[in-house]
Amino acid sequence: MPDTASETARTTRRPRLRWSARLRLTLLYGLLFLLSGAALLAITYFLVARSPVAKDTRVTTKQELGGDPGSPAPGRPTTDIEHLVSRQHEAELRALLTESGIALGGMTGISVALGWVMAGRVLRPVSEMADKARRISEHNLHERLAVTGPADELKGLGDTFDGLLTRLETAFDAQRRFVANASHELRTPLTLQRAMIEVELSDPDADAKSLRALCERVVAAGENQERLIEGLLTLASSQRGLDRKGPVDLAEVTAGVLDERCPDPSHYGLRVETSLDTADTQGDARLVERLVTNLVENALRYTPDGGWIKVSTGIRAGRPTLVVANSGPEIPPDSVPSLFQPFQRLEARVGTPDGHGLGLSIVAAVATAHDAEIDAAPGEEGGLRLSVAFPRGPAGAVDAMLGAERTL
């Protein structure tokens, strides 16, 4: 029996015809020309074949020239003459078909050659774009294809690819900044802990009380680091998308967060106003709770003594919406979008200890994972007003239907 593996290997090594786009376009051009030429030849042959023999053709016979007495009467066409004319007409048709076929074959060859040249000219920008794209990597994302020429489909393709490169360059730069900032934020507590321990160990008069105070500071620094790591993990999981979805009531989640994070507003010297109406949506309850927690903590962190915080939930424009607003320092409108970038902080902080600048970036990631829309703007009395509009959940849709029926 033949060796199947050897045959398979030989078959695999057999060179295969590369049907490039240029070759396919050339064959397509040649085939279209051949079909159109054949159709033209058939129409011409049909018209010539059906055309009658010219009636004014004069045939001189022996009788007209004074021929034999037994010849037919003058003016009567003979059968031989009709047959001769018919054969001449058929010969002309065959000559027309042969010569036209030869001309069609020659022109088809010429059209294939011209099609190969024109296909190469048309596809030349594509080849140039492909060569430039191969040379672009994460190390030279600043380069662009920069396709020149008329504003046709190929230039549109090149401009689209350049736009993609711009977005990738922005994403890579943001990732590099994120990694650098995260490394700095993680390294700072470790450096602080090591410095505190070294200072305390270098003191020969250190007693149990000072060592205990050192341990408390180290524990506090460790807790701060744990919050940072937890924030980074939440940000990563939010950007990955939702692993599970279920019914979530924004009012219930917000009430629980306020009871936990701000049970006594007077402790912060603030006035907290709440208006929590039912707002049902679909999503991950843990991530929604983290979003609400970050918004409340952000308001507590930036609201000065004697200020106010307003938290409300309900249906706004047909969507379950959470609104958190606070008084505080004035925020320039053009700086609001940057607050949603990781490790971006405002200078003035009050109330709780400083965070890591991840709060609003986590809010943005959670909102994106839930297809929610964020509207952020400076408040009329300073501070920030944030609203997050979630998609309407099934429970909310049922409530809306029941409310409409009761209205009717």
C-alpha positions as CSV (number, residue, x, y, z in Angstrom):
1,M,0.0,0.0,0.0
2,P,1.2,3.5,-0.7
3,D,2.4,5.5,2.2
4,T,-0.5,7.9,3.0
5,A,1.6,10.2,5.1
6,S,4.2,10.6,2.2
7,E,1.4,11.3,-0.3
8,T,-0.1,13.9,2.1
9,A,3.3,15.5,2.5
10,R,3.9,15.6,-1.3
11,T,0.4,17.1,-1.7
12,T,1.1,19.7,0.9
13,R,4.5,20.7,-0.7
14,R,2.9,21.0,-4.2
15,P,3.0,24.6,-5.3
16,R,-0.4,26.3,-5.5
17,L,-1.5,29.0,-7.8
18,R,-1.8,32.3,-6.1
19,W,-5.0,34.0,-7.2
20,S,-4.0,37.6,-6.4
21,A,-6.5,40.4,-6.7
22,R,-4.6,41.7,-9.7
23,L,-4.9,38.3,-11.5
24,R,-8.6,38.1,-10.7
25,L,-9.3,41.6,-11.9
26,T,-7.4,40.9,-15.1
27,L,-9.4,37.7,-15.8
28,L,-12.6,39.5,-15.0
29,Y,-11.8,42.4,-17.4
30,G,-10.8,39.9,-20.2
31,L,-14.0,37.8,-19.6
32,L,-16.2,40.9,-19.7
33,F,-14.6,42.1,-22.9
34,L,-14.9,38.6,-24.5
35,L,-18.6,38.3,-23.6
36,S,-19.5,41.8,-24.8
37,G,-17.5,41.2,-28.0
38,A,-19.2,37.9,-28.6
39,A,-22.6,39.5,-28.0
40,L,-21.7,42.3,-30.5
41,L,-20.5,39.7,-33.1
42,A,-23.7,37.6,-32.7
43,I,-25.9,40.7,-33.2
44,T,-24.0,41.8,-36.2
45,Y,-24.1,38.3,-37.8
46,F,-27.8,38.1,-37.1
47,L,-28.5,41.4,-38.7
48,V,-26.4,40.7,-41.8
49,A,-27.9,37.2,-42.2
50,R,-31.4,38.5,-42.2
51,S,-30.7,41.4,-44.6
52,P,-32.2,40.6,-48.2
53,V,-30.0,40.5,-51.3
54,A,-29.9,43.9,-53.0
55,K,-32.7,44.1,-55.5
56,D,-30.9,46.4,-57.9
57,T,-28.1,43.9,-58.6
58,R,-28.1,43.4,-62.4
59,V,-27.0,40.1,-63.8
60,T,-26.2,39.9,-67.5
61,T,-27.3,36.6,-69.2
62,K,-26.6,35.1,-72.5
63,Q,-30.2,35.7,-73.6
64,E,-29.9,39.4,-73.1
65,L,-26.7,39.4,-75.2
66,G,-28.5,37.5,-78.0
67,G,-27.8,34.0,-76.9
68,D,-29.2,30.6,-78.0
69,P,-32.8,30.6,-79.4
70,G,-33.8,27.9,-76.9
71,S,-33.0,30.1,-73.9
72,P,-35.7,31.3,-71.5
73,A,-37.7,34.3,-72.3
74,P,-36.1,37.7,-71.8
75,G,-36.4,39.1,-68.2
76,R,-36.9,35.7,-66.5
77,P,-34.3,35.0,-63.7
78,T,-32.8,31.6,-63.9
79,T,-32.5,29.2,-61.0
80,D,-28.7,29.0,-61.4
81,I,-28.4,32.7,-60.9
82,E,-30.5,32.7,-57.7
83,H,-28.4,29.8,-56.3
84,L,-25.2,31.6,-57.2
85,V,-26.3,34.8,-55.3
86,S,-27.3,32.7,-52.3
87,R,-24.0,31.0,-52.2
88,Q,-22.2,34.3,-52.5
89,H,-24.2,35.6,-49.6
90,E,-23.4,32.6,-47.4
91,A,-19.7,33.0,-48.3
92,E,-19.8,36.6,-47.2
93,L,-21.4,35.6,-43.8
94,R,-18.7,32.9,-43.2
95,A,-16.0,35.4,-44.1
96,L,-17.6,37.9,-41.7
97,L,-17.9,35.4,-38.9
98,T,-14.3,34.2,-39.4
99,E,-12.7,37.6,-39.7
100,S,-14.7,38.9,-36.7
101,G,-13.8,35.9,-34.6
102,I,-10.1,36.4,-35.3
103,A,-10.5,40.1,-34.5
104,L,-12.3,39.3,-31.3
105,G,-9.6,36.9,-30.2
106,G,-6.9,39.4,-30.9
107,M,-8.7,42.2,-29.1
108,T,-9.4,39.8,-26.1
109,G,-5.7,39.2,-25.8
110,I,-5.0,42.9,-26.0
111,S,-7.7,43.6,-23.4
112,V,-6.2,41.0,-21.0
113,A,-2.8,42.7,-21.3
114,L,-4.3,46.2,-20.8
115,G,-6.4,44.8,-17.9
116,W,-3.3,43.5,-16.2
117,V,-1.6,46.9,-16.5
118,M,-4.7,48.8,-15.4
119,A,-5.3,46.4,-12.5
120,G,-1.7,47.0,-11.3
121,R,-2.2,50.8,-11.5
122,V,-5.5,50.6,-9.6
123,L,-4.1,48.3,-6.9
124,R,-0.8,50.1,-6.5
125,P,-2.0,52.3,-3.6
126,V,-3.3,49.1,-1.8
127,S,0.2,47.6,-2.1
128,E,1.8,50.7,-0.8
129,M,-0.7,50.9,2.1
130,A,0.0,47.2,2.9
131,D,3.8,47.8,2.9
132,K,3.5,50.8,5.2
133,A,1.1,48.9,7.5
134,R,3.5,46.0,7.9
135,R,6.2,48.4,9.1
136,I,4.0,50.0,11.8
137,S,4.1,48.5,15.3
138,E,3.6,49.6,18.9
139,H,7.0,51.3,18.6
140,N,6.1,53.7,15.7
141,L,2.4,54.2,16.0
142,H,3.0,57.9,15.2
143,E,3.5,57.0,11.5
144,R,0.6,57.2,9.1
145,L,-0.2,55.9,5.6
146,A,-0.8,59.4,4.3
147,V,-2.5,58.2,1.1
148,T,-2.4,61.0,-1.6
149,G,-4.6,61.3,-4.7
150,P,-8.2,62.0,-5.4
151,A,-10.9,61.5,-2.7
152,D,-11.9,58.0,-3.9
153,E,-12.6,54.8,-2.1
154,L,-8.9,53.9,-1.7
155,K,-8.0,57.3,-0.1
156,G,-11.0,56.8,2.1
157,L,-9.7,53.4,3.2
158,G,-6.3,54.9,3.9
159,D,-7.8,57.8,5.9
160,T,-9.9,55.3,7.9
161,F,-6.8,53.3,8.7
162,D,-4.9,56.5,9.8
163,G,-7.8,57.3,12.1
164,L,-7.5,53.8,13.6
165,L,-3.8,54.3,14.1
166,T,-4.6,57.6,15.9
167,R,-7.0,55.9,18.3
168,L,-4.5,53.1,18.9
169,E,-1.8,55.6,19.6
170,T,-4.0,57.3,22.1
171,A,-4.9,54.1,23.8
172,F,-1.3,52.9,24.0
173,D,-0.3,56.3,25.5
174,A,-3.1,56.1,28.0
175,Q,-2.1,52.6,28.9
176,R,1.5,53.6,29.4
177,R,0.5,56.5,31.6
178,F,-1.8,54.2,33.5
179,V,1.0,51.7,34.1
180,A,3.4,54.4,35.1
181,N,0.9,56.0,37.5
182,A,-0.1,52.7,39.0
183,S,3.5,51.8,39.6
184,H,4.1,55.1,41.3
185,E,0.9,54.7,43.4
186,L,1.9,51.2,44.5
187,R,5.5,52.1,45.1
188,T,4.9,55.2,47.2
189,P,3.2,53.3,50.2
190,L,6.0,50.7,50.1
191,T,8.7,53.4,50.2
192,L,6.9,55.1,53.0
193,Q,6.5,51.9,55.1
194,R,10.2,51.1,54.6
195,A,11.3,54.6,55.6
196,M,9.1,54.5,58.7
197,I,10.5,51.1,59.7
198,E,14.1,52.1,59.1
199,V,13.8,55.3,61.1
200,E,12.2,53.5,64.0
201,L,14.8,50.7,63.9
202,S,17.7,53.2,63.8
203,D,16.4,54.8,67.1
204,P,18.2,53.0,70.0
205,D,15.7,54.4,72.4
206,A,12.6,53.0,70.7
207,D,10.2,51.6,73.2
208,A,7.0,49.5,72.9
209,K,4.8,52.6,72.6
210,S,6.7,54.0,69.6
211,L,6.9,50.6,68.0
212,R,3.1,50.2,68.4
213,A,2.6,53.6,66.8
214,L,4.8,52.5,64.0
215,C,2.8,49.3,63.5
216,E,-0.4,51.4,63.4
217,R,1.0,53.7,60.7
218,V,2.2,50.7,58.7
219,V,-1.2,49.0,58.9
220,A,-2.8,52.3,57.8
221,A,-0.5,52.5,54.8
222,G,-1.2,48.8,54.0
223,E,-5.0,49.5,54.1
224,N,-4.5,52.4,51.7
225,Q,-2.6,50.1,49.4
226,E,-5.3,47.5,49.6
227,R,-7.9,50.1,48.6
228,L,-5.8,51.0,45.6
229,I,-5.4,47.4,44.5
230,E,-9.1,46.9,45.0
231,G,-9.8,49.9,42.9
232,L,-7.5,48.7,40.1
233,L,-9.2,45.2,40.1
234,T,-12.7,46.8,40.0
235,L,-11.6,49.0,37.1
236,A,-10.2,46.0,35.2
237,S,-13.3,43.9,35.8
238,S,-15.6,46.7,34.7
239,Q,-13.7,47.3,31.5
240,R,-13.9,43.5,30.7
241,G,-17.7,43.7,30.7
242,L,-20.5,42.1,32.7
243,D,-20.2,38.5,33.9
244,R,-23.7,38.4,35.2
245,K,-26.9,40.5,35.1
246,G,-29.9,40.8,37.3
247,P,-32.6,43.2,38.4
248,V,-31.2,46.2,40.3
249,D,-33.1,49.0,42.1
250,L,-31.0,52.1,42.1
251,A,-33.0,53.5,45.1
252,E,-32.3,50.5,47.2
253,V,-28.6,50.3,46.3
254,T,-28.2,54.1,47.0
255,A,-30.0,53.9,50.3
256,G,-27.7,51.1,51.4
257,V,-24.6,53.0,50.4
258,L,-25.7,56.2,52.2
259,D,-26.4,54.2,55.4
260,E,-22.9,52.7,55.3
261,R,-20.8,55.6,54.0
262,C,-22.7,58.5,55.5
263,P,-24.8,57.4,58.4
264,D,-24.3,60.8,60.2
265,P,-23.8,63.7,57.8
266,S,-23.2,66.1,60.7
267,H,-20.0,64.2,61.4
268,Y,-18.6,65.7,58.2
269,G,-20.2,69.0,58.8
270,L,-22.4,68.6,55.7
271,R,-26.1,68.7,54.8
272,V,-27.3,65.6,52.8
273,E,-30.6,65.8,50.9
274,T,-32.0,62.6,49.4
275,S,-34.9,61.8,47.1
276,L,-34.9,58.1,46.3
277,D,-37.6,57.0,44.0
278,T,-37.7,53.5,42.5
279,A,-35.5,53.1,39.5
280,D,-35.3,49.5,38.2
281,T,-32.6,48.5,35.8
282,Q,-30.6,45.4,34.8
283,G,-26.9,44.9,35.6
284,D,-24.3,43.6,38.1
285,A,-25.5,44.7,41.6
286,R,-21.9,44.7,42.9
287,L,-20.6,47.0,40.2
288,V,-23.6,49.3,40.5
289,E,-23.0,49.5,44.2
290,R,-19.3,50.3,43.6
291,L,-20.4,53.1,41.2
292,V,-22.8,54.6,43.8
293,T,-20.2,54.3,46.5
294,N,-17.5,56.1,44.4
295,L,-19.9,58.9,43.6
296,V,-20.9,59.4,47.2
297,E,-17.3,59.2,48.5
298,N,-16.2,61.6,45.7
299,A,-18.9,64.1,46.9
300,L,-17.9,63.6,50.6
301,R,-14.2,64.1,49.7
302,Y,-14.7,67.4,47.8
303,T,-17.5,69.1,49.7
304,P,-16.2,71.6,52.3
305,D,-17.6,72.1,55.8
306,G,-21.1,73.6,55.8
307,G,-21.7,72.4,52.2
308,W,-24.4,70.2,50.9
309,I,-24.8,67.0,49.0
310,K,-27.9,66.0,47.0
311,V,-28.6,62.4,46.0
312,S,-31.6,61.4,44.0
313,T,-32.9,58.4,42.0
314,G,-35.8,58.0,39.7
315,I,-37.0,57.8,36.1
316,R,-35.6,60.7,34.0
317,A,-36.5,60.8,30.3
318,G,-37.7,57.2,30.5
319,R,-34.5,55.9,32.0
320,P,-33.5,54.9,35.6
321,T,-31.2,57.7,36.7
322,L,-28.9,58.4,39.6
323,V,-28.0,62.0,40.3
324,V,-25.3,63.1,42.8
325,A,-24.5,66.8,43.2
326,N,-22.4,68.6,45.7
327,S,-21.3,72.1,46.5
328,G,-17.6,73.0,46.6
329,P,-14.9,74.7,44.7
330,E,-15.6,75.9,41.2
331,I,-14.5,73.4,38.5
332,P,-13.6,74.7,35.0
333,P,-15.9,73.0,32.4
334,D,-13.0,72.0,30.2
335,S,-11.4,70.1,33.0
336,V,-14.4,67.9,33.7
337,P,-13.7,65.2,31.1
338,S,-10.1,64.7,32.5
339,L,-11.6,63.7,35.9
340,F,-12.7,60.4,34.4
341,Q,-9.1,59.5,33.5
342,P,-7.3,57.2,36.0
343,F,-5.2,58.9,38.7
344,Q,-6.6,62.4,37.9
345,R,-7.3,64.4,41.1
346,L,-8.5,67.8,41.9
347,E,-6.3,69.9,44.2
348,A,-8.7,70.7,46.9
349,R,-9.8,67.8,49.1
350,V,-11.7,67.9,52.3
351,G,-13.4,65.4,54.6
352,T,-12.1,61.9,54.1
353,P,-8.4,61.1,53.4
354,D,-7.0,61.5,49.9
355,G,-7.9,58.8,47.4
356,H,-6.0,57.6,44.4
357,G,-7.8,59.3,41.5
358,L,-9.6,56.1,40.5
359,G,-13.1,56.8,41.7
360,L,-14.6,58.5,38.6
361,S,-12.6,56.3,36.2
362,I,-14.2,53.3,37.8
363,V,-17.6,55.1,37.6
364,A,-17.0,55.6,33.8
365,A,-16.0,51.9,33.3
366,V,-19.0,50.6,35.2
367,A,-21.3,52.9,33.3
368,T,-19.8,51.7,30.0
369,A,-20.3,48.1,31.0
370,H,-24.0,48.7,31.7
371,D,-24.6,50.8,28.6
372,A,-25.3,53.8,30.8
373,E,-24.7,57.4,29.9
374,I,-22.9,59.8,32.2
375,D,-23.6,63.6,32.3
376,A,-21.1,65.6,34.3
377,A,-21.1,69.4,34.6
378,P,-20.0,72.0,37.1
379,G,-22.7,72.9,39.6
380,E,-24.3,76.4,39.7
381,E,-22.9,76.8,43.3
382,G,-19.6,75.2,42.6
383,G,-18.8,71.6,42.9
384,L,-19.9,68.9,40.5
385,R,-23.2,67.5,39.3
386,L,-23.1,63.9,38.0
387,S,-26.0,61.9,36.6
388,V,-25.9,58.3,35.4
389,A,-28.8,57.2,33.2
390,F,-29.1,53.4,33.0
391,P,-31.1,51.3,30.5
392,R,-34.6,50.5,31.7
393,G,-35.0,47.1,33.2
394,P,-37.9,44.6,32.7
395,A,-39.3,45.5,36.1
396,G,-39.3,49.1,35.3
397,A,-41.0,48.4,32.0
398,V,-43.8,46.4,33.8
399,D,-44.3,49.3,36.3
400,A,-44.6,51.7,33.5
401,M,-47.2,49.5,31.8
402,L,-49.2,49.2,35.0
403,G,-48.9,53.0,35.6
404,A,-50.2,53.6,32.1
405,E,-53.1,51.2,32.6
406,R,-54.0,53.0,35.9
407,T,-53.9,56.3,34.1
408,L,-56.3,55.1,31.4
